[in-house]
């Protein structure tokens, strides 16, 4: 993936969109599975660690 330059306004909009989409996905997961917030937090931490490891591989 190429590295692009974004304005602060573009980054803010992307963060807001991502937050809404991720929150909705988590809510759907909880509705389907009836899992606790702890499960969602663990899942989100694992996803963030995946992306952190991808960045570290490039360094």
C-alpha positions in Angstrom: 0.0 0.0 0.0 1.4 3.4 -0.9 1.9 6.0 1.7 -0.3 9.0 1.0 -0.4 12.4 2.5 -3.6 13.5 4.1 -4.8 16.8 5.6 -5.8 16.9 9.2 -9.4 17.3 8.1 -9.2 14.1 5.9 -7.6 12.2 8.8 -10.3 13.4 11.2 -13.0 12.3 8.8 -11.3 8.9 8.3 -11.0 8.4 12.1 -14.7 9.3 12.6 -15.8 6.9 9.9 -13.6 4.1 11.2 -14.9 4.6 14.8 -18.5 4.4 13.6 -17.9 1.4 11.5 -15.9 -0.5 14.2 -18.5 0.4 16.9 -21.3 -0.9 14.7 -19.4 -4.1 14.0 -18.8 -4.6 17.7 -22.5 -4.0 18.5 -23.5 -6.5 15.9 -21.1 -9.0 17.3 -22.5 -8.5 20.8 -26.1 -8.8 19.5 -25.3 -12.1 17.8 -23.1 -13.7 20.4 -24.3 -12.0 23.6 -20.6 -11.6 24.6 -19.4 -9.2 27.3 -17.5 -6.0 26.7 -14.4 -7.8 27.8 -14.5 -10.1 24.8 -14.9 -7.1 22.5 -12.0 -5.3 24.1 -9.8 -8.4 23.8 -10.7 -8.8 20.1 -10.0 -5.1 19.4 -6.6 -5.4 21.2 -5.8 -8.4 19.0 -6.7 -6.5 15.9 -4.6 -3.5 16.9 -1.7 -5.8 17.7 -2.0 -7.3 14.2 -1.7 -3.9 12.6 1.2 -2.9 14.9 3.1 -6.1 13.9 2.5 -5.3 10.2 4.1 -1.9 10.7 7.0 -3.4 12.7 7.7 -5.9 9.8 8.2 -2.9 7.5 10.8 -1.3 9.7 
